Amino acid sequence: MLKRRADLLLSFVLLLSACGPLLKPAEITQNIYTLNIPKELPPVRKAASLLIDAPSAPGSLDTTKIALKREANRFDYFADSQWVDRAPLMLHHLIVNTLEKSGPLTVSAATALGTETGYFLTVEIRDFQAEYAGRQLPEIHIGLAVRLHSLPERQLIAAHVFEEKIPADANTMQAVVNAFDSGLQRLLAGLTSWTTEKMK
């Protein structure tokens, strides 16, 4: 009798194992966010060719992670949330699309410079994080240093640092991303006006 019960129990266990694991590991969900270009841009009347180099960034910002600073000298990242791409690549795409949308400019991402005639824009990401230091609600800090060069001479025409600080209206991930979106749209609108104004 005992042997028969043991055989039945073994058969039952084998049947369950054939159907799959008894317990499935919990799935970890990752929230993926992107940002938008401005809906309205100042009109551009000059037709020109503009190459935009991929932005440079420090290692702390060259990541898909959404950066935050709780102290002035220490970086951290939001858990279970990330950008749709590494921050420099995401911003490169948004800058190209914004300037392309602005008017008769021929805008493209720079790969290798040859003998093209037109303009060349370089971008350095200095700030792209949420800052908590001394605050209950985070403030979004975006800073881009840009330089406009002529081609094919590669002569510097102008340089400028664009900066936006936007407070989030709540301490939630969606509120943080909304503030990033608002600040970046304002910055991109200003960058577009400045870039087209400096083109001689």
Summary of the structure (lengths in Angstrom):
residues: 200
radius of gyration: 25.1
end to end distance: 97.4
largest distance: 97.4
contacts: 569
relative contact order: 0.18
helix: 30%
strand: 34%
